[in-house]
Amino acid sequence: MVKFTEAEKEELRSAAKSEKLRDDFRQMARNRFEFLTKDGEVDVDRIIRFVADINTLLNHAPKPFKPITGNNFRM
């Protein structure tokens, strides 16, 4: 079992008291189904748009496109 230091415990306590953080988690809970279609399936296009928007928000330069080549793919 992991033991927290007193500093870590205090950090967790102060985070728990943060109304902004609590609001952010409430918002995430409300939007947790945002990436699903009405049928309950994952909408990949929505996820890609979300990742692209976050990338823009964080101001990361996009990487150049590299086409996927080959014929032996494993997961």
PyMOL Python script that loads the backbone (N, CA, C, O; Angstrom):
from pymol import cmd

cmd.read_pdbstr("""\
ATOM      1  N   MET A   1       0.837  -1.177   0.000  1.00  0.00           N
ATOM      2  CA  MET A   1       0.000   0.000   0.000  1.00  0.00           C
ATOM      3  C   MET A   1       0.884   1.244   0.000  1.00  0.00           C
ATOM      4  O   MET A   1       1.898   1.297   0.696  1.00  0.00           O
ATOM      5  N   VAL A   2       0.496   2.228  -0.775  1.00  0.00           N
ATOM      6  CA  VAL A   2       1.268   3.459  -0.906  1.00  0.00           C
ATOM      7  C   VAL A   2       0.960   4.377   0.267  1.00  0.00           C
ATOM      8  O   VAL A   2      -0.200   4.576   0.628  1.00  0.00           O
ATOM      9  N   LYS A   3       1.996   4.925   0.846  1.00  0.00           N
ATOM     10  CA  LYS A   3       1.836   5.891   1.942  1.00  0.00           C
ATOM     11  C   LYS A   3       2.146   7.281   1.408  1.00  0.00           C
ATOM     12  O   LYS A   3       3.145   7.478   0.716  1.00  0.00           O
ATOM     13  N   PHE A   4       1.301   8.231   1.724  1.00  0.00           N
ATOM     14  CA  PHE A   4       1.523   9.614   1.308  1.00  0.00           C
ATOM     15  C   PHE A   4       2.343  10.341   2.358  1.00  0.00           C
ATOM     16  O   PHE A   4       2.206  10.096   3.557  1.00  0.00           O
ATOM     17  N   THR A   5       3.199  11.242   1.887  1.00  0.00           N
ATOM     18  CA  THR A   5       3.920  12.105   2.828  1.00  0.00           C
ATOM     19  C   THR A   5       2.946  13.170   3.314  1.00  0.00           C
ATOM     20  O   THR A   5       1.878  13.368   2.735  1.00  0.00           O
ATOM     21  N   GLU A   6       3.329  13.843   4.375  1.00  0.00           N
ATOM     22  CA  GLU A   6       2.463  14.917   4.894  1.00  0.00           C
ATOM     23  C   GLU A   6       2.264  16.012   3.849  1.00  0.00           C
ATOM     24  O   GLU A   6       1.173  16.573   3.740  1.00  0.00           O
ATOM     25  N   ALA A   7       3.309  16.319   3.080  1.00  0.00           N
ATOM     26  CA  ALA A   7       3.196  17.348   2.035  1.00  0.00           C
ATOM     27  C   ALA A   7       2.192  16.920   0.959  1.00  0.00           C
ATOM     28  O   ALA A   7       1.400  17.732   0.482  1.00  0.00           O
ATOM     29  N   GLU A   8       2.234  15.639   0.585  1.00  0.00           N
ATOM     30  CA  GLU A   8       1.292  15.133  -0.408  1.00  0.00           C
ATOM     31  C   GLU A   8      -0.133  15.151   0.127  1.00  0.00           C
ATOM     32  O   GLU A   8      -1.071  15.491  -0.594  1.00  0.00           O
ATOM     33  N   LYS A   9      -0.288  14.788   1.383  1.00  0.00           N
ATOM     34  CA  LYS A   9      -1.619  14.816   1.996  1.00  0.00           C
ATOM     35  C   LYS A   9      -2.178  16.233   2.007  1.00  0.00           C
ATOM     36  O   LYS A   9      -3.354  16.446   1.712  1.00  0.00           O
ATOM     37  N   GLU A  10      -1.335  17.195   2.346  1.00  0.00           N
ATOM     38  CA  GLU A  10      -1.781  18.596   2.393  1.00  0.00           C
ATOM     39  C   GLU A  10      -2.139  19.098   1.001  1.00  0.00           C
ATOM     40  O   GLU A  10      -3.092  19.858   0.832  1.00  0.00           O
ATOM     41  N   GLU A  11      -1.365  18.666   0.004  1.00  0.00           N
ATOM     42  CA  GLU A  11      -1.669  19.052  -1.377  1.00  0.00           C
ATOM     43  C   GLU A  11      -3.029  18.503  -1.805  1.00  0.00           C
ATOM     44  O   GLU A  11      -3.811  19.208  -2.444  1.00  0.00           O
ATOM     45  N   LEU A  12      -3.309  17.267  -1.460  1.00  0.00           N
ATOM     46  CA  LEU A  12      -4.608  16.664  -1.776  1.00  0.00           C
ATOM     47  C   LEU A  12      -5.745  17.366  -1.044  1.00  0.00           C
ATOM     48  O   LEU A  12      -6.816  17.581  -1.611  1.00  0.00           O
ATOM     49  N   ARG A  13      -5.511  17.720   0.209  1.00  0.00           N
ATOM     50  CA  ARG A  13      -6.545  18.428   0.978  1.00  0.00           C
ATOM     51  C   ARG A  13      -6.856  19.790   0.362  1.00  0.00           C
ATOM     52  O   ARG A  13      -8.018  20.177   0.244  1.00  0.00           O
ATOM     53  N   SER A  14      -5.807  20.512  -0.028  1.00  0.00           N
ATOM     54  CA  SER A  14      -6.038  21.840  -0.615  1.00  0.00           C
ATOM     55  C   SER A  14      -6.715  21.718  -1.983  1.00  0.00           C
ATOM     56  O   SER A  14      -7.550  22.550  -2.336  1.00  0.00           O
ATOM     57  N   ALA A  15      -6.361  20.690  -2.752  1.00  0.00           N
ATOM     58  CA  ALA A  15      -7.021  20.475  -4.045  1.00  0.00           C
ATOM     59  C   ALA A  15      -8.495  20.148  -3.844  1.00  0.00           C
ATOM     60  O   ALA A  15      -9.344  20.601  -4.612  1.00  0.00           O
ATOM     61  N   ALA A  16      -8.800  19.367  -2.819  1.00  0.00           N
ATOM     62  CA  ALA A  16     -10.187  19.006  -2.536  1.00  0.00           C
ATOM     63  C   ALA A  16     -11.024  20.213  -2.152  1.00  0.00           C
ATOM     64  O   ALA A  16     -12.235  20.227  -2.374  1.00  0.00           O
ATOM     65  N   LYS A  17     -10.386  21.230  -1.575  1.00  0.00           N
ATOM     66  CA  LYS A  17     -11.098  22.448  -1.181  1.00  0.00           C
ATOM     67  C   LYS A  17     -11.284  23.428  -2.334  1.00  0.00           C
ATOM     68  O   LYS A  17     -12.051  24.383  -2.213  1.00  0.00           O
ATOM     69  N   SER A  18     -10.590  23.204  -3.456  1.00  0.00           N
ATOM     70  CA  SER A  18     -10.637  24.123  -4.583  1.00  0.00           C
ATOM     71  C   SER A  18     -11.980  24.024  -5.313  1.00  0.00           C
ATOM     72  O   SER A  18     -12.289  22.995  -5.914  1.00  0.00           O
ATOM     73  N   GLU A  19     -12.763  25.080  -5.258  1.00  0.00           N
ATOM     74  CA  GLU A  19     -14.064  25.092  -5.930  1.00  0.00           C
ATOM     75  C   GLU A  19     -13.897  25.019  -7.447  1.00  0.00           C
ATOM     76  O   GLU A  19     -14.701  24.382  -8.127  1.00  0.00           O
ATOM     77  N   LYS A  20     -12.860  25.665  -7.981  1.00  0.00           N
ATOM     78  CA  LYS A  20     -12.612  25.645  -9.422  1.00  0.00           C
ATOM     79  C   LYS A  20     -12.321  24.224  -9.892  1.00  0.00           C
ATOM     80  O   LYS A  20     -12.850  23.779 -10.910  1.00  0.00           O
ATOM     81  N   LEU A  21     -11.488  23.522  -9.153  1.00  0.00           N
ATOM     82  CA  LEU A  21     -11.164  22.144  -9.517  1.00  0.00           C
ATOM     83  C   LEU A  21     -12.412  21.267  -9.449  1.00  0.00           C
ATOM     84  O   LEU A  21     -12.637  20.428 -10.322  1.00  0.00           O
ATOM     85  N   ARG A  22     -13.210  21.463  -8.424  1.00  0.00           N
ATOM     86  CA  ARG A  22     -14.447  20.686  -8.291  1.00  0.00           C
ATOM     87  C   ARG A  22     -15.401  20.982  -9.443  1.00  0.00           C
ATOM     88  O   ARG A  22     -16.048  20.073  -9.963  1.00  0.00           O
ATOM     89  N   ASP A  23     -15.491  22.254  -9.844  1.00  0.00           N
ATOM     90  CA  ASP A  23     -16.332  22.615 -10.997  1.00  0.00           C
ATOM     91  C   ASP A  23     -15.827  21.959 -12.273  1.00  0.00           C
ATOM     92  O   ASP A  23     -16.615  21.486 -13.092  1.00  0.00           O
ATOM     93  N   ASP A  24     -14.497  21.933 -12.438  1.00  0.00           N
ATOM     94  CA  ASP A  24     -13.919  21.294 -13.620  1.00  0.00           C
ATOM     95  C   ASP A  24     -14.278  19.812 -13.672  1.00  0.00           C
ATOM     96  O   ASP A  24     -14.618  19.293 -14.736  1.00  0.00           O
ATOM     97  N   PHE A  25     -14.205  19.130 -12.536  1.00  0.00           N
ATOM     98  CA  PHE A  25     -14.548  17.710 -12.508  1.00  0.00           C
ATOM     99  C   PHE A  25     -16.048  17.494 -12.740  1.00  0.00           C
ATOM    100  O   PHE A  25     -16.438  16.510 -13.369  1.00  0.00           O
ATOM    101  N   ARG A  26     -16.878  18.391 -12.244  1.00  0.00           N
ATOM    102  CA  ARG A  26     -18.322  18.288 -12.522  1.00  0.00           C
ATOM    103  C   ARG A  26     -18.587  18.434 -14.016  1.00  0.00           C
ATOM    104  O   ARG A  26     -19.389  17.699 -14.590  1.00  0.00           O
ATOM    105  N   GLN A  27     -17.901  19.395 -14.639  1.00  0.00           N
ATOM    106  CA  GLN A  27     -18.063  19.608 -16.082  1.00  0.00           C
ATOM    107  C   GLN A  27     -17.616  18.373 -16.865  1.00  0.00           C
ATOM    108  O   GLN A  27     -18.279  17.969 -17.820  1.00  0.00           O
ATOM    109  N   MET A  28     -16.500  17.779 -16.463  1.00  0.00           N
ATOM    110  CA  MET A  28     -16.036  16.566 -17.140  1.00  0.00           C
ATOM    111  C   MET A  28     -17.039  15.432 -16.968  1.00  0.00           C
ATOM    112  O   MET A  28     -17.267  14.660 -17.899  1.00  0.00           O
ATOM    113  N   ALA A  29     -17.635  15.325 -15.798  1.00  0.00           N
ATOM    114  CA  ALA A  29     -18.628  14.276 -15.557  1.00  0.00           C
ATOM    115  C   ALA A  29     -19.854  14.483 -16.442  1.00  0.00           C
ATOM    116  O   ALA A  29     -20.414  13.523 -16.971  1.00  0.00           O
ATOM    117  N   ARG A  30     -20.268  15.745 -16.601  1.00  0.00           N
ATOM    118  CA  ARG A  30     -21.430  16.026 -17.461  1.00  0.00           C
ATOM    119  C   ARG A  30     -21.138  15.712 -18.924  1.00  0.00           C
ATOM    120  O   ARG A  30     -22.037  15.308 -19.662  1.00  0.00           O
ATOM    121  N   ASN A  31     -19.893  15.893 -19.347  1.00  0.00           N
ATOM    122  CA  ASN A  31     -19.537  15.714 -20.759  1.00  0.00           C
ATOM    123  C   ASN A  31     -18.918  14.360 -21.067  1.00  0.00           C
ATOM    124  O   ASN A  31     -18.373  14.176 -22.156  1.00  0.00           O
ATOM    125  N   ARG A  32     -18.982  13.413 -20.151  1.00  0.00           N
ATOM    126  CA  ARG A  32     -18.282  12.153 -20.361  1.00  0.00           C
ATOM    127  C   ARG A  32     -18.837  11.346 -21.530  1.00  0.00           C
ATOM    128  O   ARG A  32     -18.151  10.464 -22.047  1.00  0.00           O
ATOM    129  N   PHE A  33     -20.057  11.630 -21.951  1.00  0.00           N
ATOM    130  CA  PHE A  33     -20.630  10.896 -23.083  1.00  0.00           C
ATOM    131  C   PHE A  33     -20.531  11.689 -24.379  1.00  0.00           C
ATOM    132  O   PHE A  33     -21.132  11.306 -25.383  1.00  0.00           O
ATOM    133  N   GLU A  34     -19.794  12.767 -24.373  1.00  0.00           N
ATOM    134  CA  GLU A  34     -19.676  13.647 -25.543  1.00  0.00           C
ATOM    135  C   GLU A  34     -19.127  12.923 -26.770  1.00  0.00           C
ATOM    136  O   GLU A  34     -19.436  13.313 -27.896  1.00  0.00           O
ATOM    137  N   PHE A  35     -18.324  11.883 -26.580  1.00  0.00           N
ATOM    138  CA  PHE A  35     -17.699  11.187 -27.699  1.00  0.00           C
ATOM    139  C   PHE A  35     -18.524   9.995 -28.185  1.00  0.00           C
ATOM    140  O   PHE A  35     -18.054   9.219 -29.017  1.00  0.00           O
ATOM    141  N   LEU A  36     -19.741   9.844 -27.678  1.00  0.00           N
ATOM    142  CA  LEU A  36     -20.586   8.726 -28.095  1.00  0.00           C
ATOM    143  C   LEU A  36     -21.682   9.214 -29.038  1.00  0.00           C
ATOM    144  O   LEU A  36     -22.168  10.339 -28.921  1.00  0.00           O
ATOM    145  N   THR A  37     -22.057   8.356 -29.965  1.00  0.00           N
ATOM    146  CA  THR A  37     -23.191   8.649 -30.831  1.00  0.00           C
ATOM    147  C   THR A  37     -24.473   8.328 -30.074  1.00  0.00           C
ATOM    148  O   THR A  37     -24.427   7.836 -28.946  1.00  0.00           O
ATOM    149  N   LYS A  38     -25.601   8.602 -30.688  1.00  0.00           N
ATOM    150  CA  LYS A  38     -26.881   8.303 -30.039  1.00  0.00           C
ATOM    151  C   LYS A  38     -27.059   6.798 -29.807  1.00  0.00           C
ATOM    152  O   LYS A  38     -27.822   6.384 -28.934  1.00  0.00           O
ATOM    153  N   ASP A  39     -26.342   5.980 -30.604  1.00  0.00           N
ATOM    154  CA  ASP A  39     -26.405   4.525 -30.447  1.00  0.00           C
ATOM    155  C   ASP A  39     -25.474   4.012 -29.356  1.00  0.00           C
ATOM    156  O   ASP A  39     -25.469   2.817 -29.062  1.00  0.00           O
ATOM    157  N   GLY A  40     -24.683   4.904 -28.748  1.00  0.00           N
ATOM    158  CA  GLY A  40     -23.746   4.486 -27.722  1.00  0.00           C
ATOM    159  C   GLY A  40     -22.390   4.065 -28.266  1.00  0.00           C
ATOM    160  O   GLY A  40     -21.537   3.595 -27.514  1.00  0.00           O
ATOM    161  N   GLU A  41     -22.186   4.232 -29.578  1.00  0.00           N
ATOM    162  CA  GLU A  41     -20.905   3.883 -30.191  1.00  0.00           C
ATOM    163  C   GLU A  41     -19.946   5.068 -30.080  1.00  0.00           C
ATOM    164  O   GLU A  41     -20.373   6.221 -30.034  1.00  0.00           O
ATOM    165  N   VAL A  42     -18.656   4.773 -30.037  1.00  0.00           N
ATOM    166  CA  VAL A  42     -17.650   5.827 -29.979  1.00  0.00           C
ATOM    167  C   VAL A  42     -17.570   6.520 -31.340  1.00  0.00           C
ATOM    168  O   VAL A  42     -17.456   5.863 -32.375  1.00  0.00           O
ATOM    169  N   ASP A  43     -17.631   7.853 -31.325  1.00  0.00           N
ATOM    170  CA  ASP A  43     -17.525   8.638 -32.542  1.00  0.00           C
ATOM    171  C   ASP A  43     -16.075   9.101 -32.694  1.00  0.00           C
ATOM    172  O   ASP A  43     -15.655  10.069 -32.060  1.00  0.00           O
ATOM    173  N   VAL A  44     -15.322   8.405 -33.535  1.00  0.00           N
ATOM    174  CA  VAL A  44     -13.900   8.679 -33.712  1.00  0.00           C
ATOM    175  C   VAL A  44     -13.671  10.096 -34.229  1.00  0.00           C
ATOM    176  O   VAL A  44     -12.699  10.744 -33.840  1.00  0.00           O
ATOM    177  N   ASP A  45     -14.548  10.582 -35.097  1.00  0.00           N
ATOM    178  CA  ASP A  45     -14.395  11.943 -35.623  1.00  0.00           C
ATOM    179  C   ASP A  45     -14.444  12.985 -34.509  1.00  0.00           C
ATOM    180  O   ASP A  45     -13.694  13.961 -34.546  1.00  0.00           O
ATOM    181  N   ARG A  46     -15.303  12.795 -33.534  1.00  0.00           N
ATOM    182  CA  ARG A  46     -15.375  13.733 -32.405  1.00  0.00           C
ATOM    183  C   ARG A  46     -14.092  13.692 -31.578  1.00  0.00           C
ATOM    184  O   ARG A  46     -13.610  14.727 -31.117  1.00  0.00           O
ATOM    185  N   ILE A  47     -13.552  12.507 -31.396  1.00  0.00           N
ATOM    186  CA  ILE A  47     -12.298  12.386 -30.638  1.00  0.00           C
ATOM    187  C   ILE A  47     -11.168  13.081 -31.381  1.00  0.00           C
ATOM    188  O   ILE A  47     -10.371  13.793 -30.771  1.00  0.00           O
ATOM    189  N   ILE A  48     -11.094  12.884 -32.688  1.00  0.00           N
ATOM    190  CA  ILE A  48     -10.036  13.524 -33.483  1.00  0.00           C
ATOM    191  C   ILE A  48     -10.175  15.034 -33.427  1.00  0.00           C
ATOM    192  O   ILE A  48      -9.177  15.740 -33.278  1.00  0.00           O
ATOM    193  N   ARG A  49     -11.404  15.546 -33.546  1.00  0.00           N
ATOM    194  CA  ARG A  49     -11.612  16.999 -33.450  1.00  0.00           C
ATOM    195  C   ARG A  49     -11.193  17.510 -32.078  1.00  0.00           C
ATOM    196  O   ARG A  49     -10.577  18.571 -31.972  1.00  0.00           O
ATOM    197  N   PHE A  50     -11.523  16.762 -31.028  1.00  0.00           N
ATOM    198  CA  PHE A  50     -11.157  17.159 -29.674  1.00  0.00           C
ATOM    199  C   PHE A  50      -9.638  17.228 -29.528  1.00  0.00           C
ATOM    200  O   PHE A  50      -9.106  18.207 -29.005  1.00  0.00           O
ATOM    201  N   VAL A  51      -8.949  16.199 -29.986  1.00  0.00           N
ATOM    202  CA  VAL A  51      -7.488  16.173 -29.875  1.00  0.00           C
ATOM    203  C   VAL A  51      -6.877  17.309 -30.685  1.00  0.00           C
ATOM    204  O   VAL A  51      -5.925  17.943 -30.231  1.00  0.00           O
ATOM    205  N   ALA A  52      -7.405  17.575 -31.875  1.00  0.00           N
ATOM    206  CA  ALA A  52      -6.894  18.680 -32.690  1.00  0.00           C
ATOM    207  C   ALA A  52      -7.135  20.021 -32.003  1.00  0.00           C
ATOM    208  O   ALA A  52      -6.268  20.894 -32.030  1.00  0.00           O
ATOM    209  N   ASP A  53      -8.307  20.190 -31.386  1.00  0.00           N
ATOM    210  CA  ASP A  53      -8.602  21.436 -30.666  1.00  0.00           C
ATOM    211  C   ASP A  53      -7.683  21.619 -29.468  1.00  0.00           C
ATOM    212  O   ASP A  53      -7.203  22.724 -29.217  1.00  0.00           O
ATOM    213  N   ILE A  54      -7.437  20.552 -28.730  1.00  0.00           N
ATOM    214  CA  ILE A  54      -6.533  20.631 -27.583  1.00  0.00           C
ATOM    215  C   ILE A  54      -5.127  20.973 -28.058  1.00  0.00           C
ATOM    216  O   ILE A  54      -4.434  21.778 -27.436  1.00  0.00           O
ATOM    217  N   ASN A  55      -4.711  20.362 -29.155  1.00  0.00           N
ATOM    218  CA  ASN A  55      -3.393  20.640 -29.718  1.00  0.00           C
ATOM    219  C   ASN A  55      -3.279  22.118 -30.094  1.00  0.00           C
ATOM    220  O   ASN A  55      -2.248  22.744 -29.852  1.00  0.00           O
ATOM    221  N   THR A  56      -4.342  22.673 -30.687  1.00  0.00           N
ATOM    222  CA  THR A  56      -4.353  24.088 -31.031  1.00  0.00           C
ATOM    223  C   THR A  56      -4.310  24.942 -29.767  1.00  0.00           C
ATOM    224  O   THR A  56      -3.584  25.934 -29.700  1.00  0.00           O
ATOM    225  N   LEU A  57      -5.083  24.551 -28.785  1.00  0.00           N
ATOM    226  CA  LEU A  57      -5.122  25.290 -27.526  1.00  0.00           C
ATOM    227  C   LEU A  57      -3.741  25.336 -26.866  1.00  0.00           C
ATOM    228  O   LEU A  57      -3.331  26.367 -26.333  1.00  0.00           O
ATOM    229  N   LEU A  58      -3.045  24.225 -26.907  1.00  0.00           N
ATOM    230  CA  LEU A  58      -1.723  24.147 -26.294  1.00  0.00           C
ATOM    231  C   LEU A  58      -0.634  24.734 -27.176  1.00  0.00           C
ATOM    232  O   LEU A  58       0.523  24.825 -26.765  1.00  0.00           O
ATOM    233  N   ASN A  59      -1.003  25.135 -28.395  1.00  0.00           N
ATOM    234  CA  ASN A  59      -0.094  25.808 -29.321  1.00  0.00           C
ATOM    235  C   ASN A  59       1.067  24.914 -29.757  1.00  0.00           C
ATOM    236  O   ASN A  59       2.192  25.391 -29.907  1.00  0.00           O
ATOM    237  N   HIS A  60       0.807  23.646 -29.958  1.00  0.00           N
ATOM    238  CA  HIS A  60       1.837  22.751 -30.469  1.00  0.00           C
ATOM    239  C   HIS A  60       1.839  22.794 -31.987  1.00  0.00           C
ATOM    240  O   HIS A  60       0.785  22.765 -32.622  1.00  0.00           O
ATOM    241  N   ALA A  61       3.012  22.861 -32.552  1.00  0.00           N
ATOM    242  CA  ALA A  61       3.117  22.828 -34.008  1.00  0.00           C
ATOM    243  C   ALA A  61       2.763  21.426 -34.487  1.00  0.00           C
ATOM    244  O   ALA A  61       3.247  20.438 -33.934  1.00  0.00           O
ATOM    245  N   PRO A  62       1.918  21.336 -35.514  1.00  0.00           N
ATOM    246  CA  PRO A  62       1.562  20.003 -36.000  1.00  0.00           C
ATOM    247  C   PRO A  62       2.765  19.309 -36.633  1.00  0.00           C
ATOM    248  O   PRO A  62       3.610  19.944 -37.264  1.00  0.00           O
ATOM    249  N   LYS A  63       2.820  18.015 -36.451  1.00  0.00           N
ATOM    250  CA  LYS A  63       3.886  17.228 -37.064  1.00  0.00           C
ATOM    251  C   LYS A  63       3.541  17.003 -38.535  1.00  0.00           C
ATOM    252  O   LYS A  63       2.367  16.897 -38.889  1.00  0.00           O
ATOM    253  N   PRO A  64       4.556  16.929 -39.388  1.00  0.00           N
ATOM    254  CA  PRO A  64       4.263  16.664 -40.805  1.00  0.00           C
ATOM    255  C   PRO A  64       3.658  15.272 -40.975  1.00  0.00           C
ATOM    256  O   PRO A  64       3.999  14.331 -40.257  1.00  0.00           O
ATOM    257  N   PHE A  65       2.766  15.172 -41.931  1.00  0.00           N
ATOM    258  CA  PHE A  65       2.085  13.901 -42.192  1.00  0.00           C
ATOM    259  C   PHE A  65       3.056  12.896 -42.790  1.00  0.00           C
ATOM    260  O   PHE A  65       3.777  13.209 -43.738  1.00  0.00           O
ATOM    261  N   LYS A  66       3.074  11.683 -42.236  1.00  0.00           N
ATOM    262  CA  LYS A  66       3.868  10.591 -42.783  1.00  0.00           C
ATOM    263  C   LYS A  66       2.907   9.469 -43.143  1.00  0.00           C
ATOM    264  O   LYS A  66       2.260   8.903 -42.262  1.00  0.00           O
ATOM    265  N   PRO A  67       2.806   9.145 -44.411  1.00  0.00           N
ATOM    266  CA  PRO A  67       1.882   8.065 -44.771  1.00  0.00           C
ATOM    267  C   PRO A  67       2.349   6.733 -44.164  1.00  0.00           C
ATOM    268  O   PRO A  67       3.544   6.464 -44.043  1.00  0.00           O
ATOM    269  N   ILE A  68       1.380   5.931 -43.797  1.00  0.00           N
ATOM    270  CA  ILE A  68       1.679   4.613 -43.232  1.00  0.00           C
ATOM    271  C   ILE A  68       1.896   3.665 -44.394  1.00  0.00           C
ATOM    272  O   ILE A  68       1.032   3.516 -45.258  1.00  0.00           O
ATOM    273  N   THR A  69       3.054   3.025 -44.411  1.00  0.00           N
ATOM    274  CA  THR A  69       3.362   2.083 -45.488  1.00  0.00           C
ATOM    275  C   THR A  69       3.652   0.727 -44.892  1.00  0.00           C
ATOM    276  O   THR A  69       3.920   0.594 -43.698  1.00  0.00           O
ATOM    277  N   GLY A  70       3.594  -0.263 -45.735  1.00  0.00           N
ATOM    278  CA  GLY A  70       3.892  -1.624 -45.289  1.00  0.00           C
ATOM    279  C   GLY A  70       2.672  -2.510 -45.402  1.00  0.00           C
ATOM    280  O   GLY A  70       1.594  -2.059 -45.789  1.00  0.00           O
ATOM    281  N   ASN A  71       2.847  -3.756 -45.066  1.00  0.00           N
ATOM    282  CA  ASN A  71       1.746  -4.702 -45.152  1.00  0.00           C
ATOM    283  C   ASN A  71       1.718  -5.675 -43.982  1.00  0.00           C
ATOM    284  O   ASN A  71       0.963  -6.647 -43.999  1.00  0.00           O
ATOM    285  N   ASN A  72       2.544  -5.417 -42.962  1.00  0.00           N
ATOM    286  CA  ASN A  72       2.590  -6.303 -41.797  1.00  0.00           C
ATOM    287  C   ASN A  72       2.348  -5.460 -40.555  1.00  0.00           C
ATOM    288  O   ASN A  72       3.281  -4.889 -39.991  1.00  0.00           O
ATOM    289  N   PHE A  73       1.094  -5.384 -40.133  1.00  0.00           N
ATOM    290  CA  PHE A  73       0.718  -4.551 -38.999  1.00  0.00           C
ATOM    291  C   PHE A  73       0.258  -5.426 -37.848  1.00  0.00           C
ATOM    292  O   PHE A  73      -0.457  -6.408 -38.047  1.00  0.00           O
ATOM    293  N   ARG A  74       0.673  -5.063 -36.642  1.00  0.00           N
ATOM    294  CA  ARG A  74       0.283  -5.834 -35.457  1.00  0.00           C
ATOM    295  C   ARG A  74      -0.244  -4.895 -34.410  1.00  0.00           C
ATOM    296  O   ARG A  74       0.170  -3.739 -34.320  1.00  0.00           O
ATOM    297  N   MET A  75      -1.155  -5.397 -33.624  1.00  0.00           N
ATOM    298  CA  MET A  75      -1.718  -4.598 -32.530  1.00  0.00           C
ATOM    299  C   MET A  75      -1.323  -5.206 -31.221  1.00  0.00           C
ATOM    300  O   MET A  75      -1.691  -4.691 -30.165  1.00  0.00           O
TER     301      MET A  75
END
""", "prot")
cmd.dss("prot")
cmd.show_as("cartoon", "prot")
cmd.util.cbc("prot")
cmd.orient("prot")
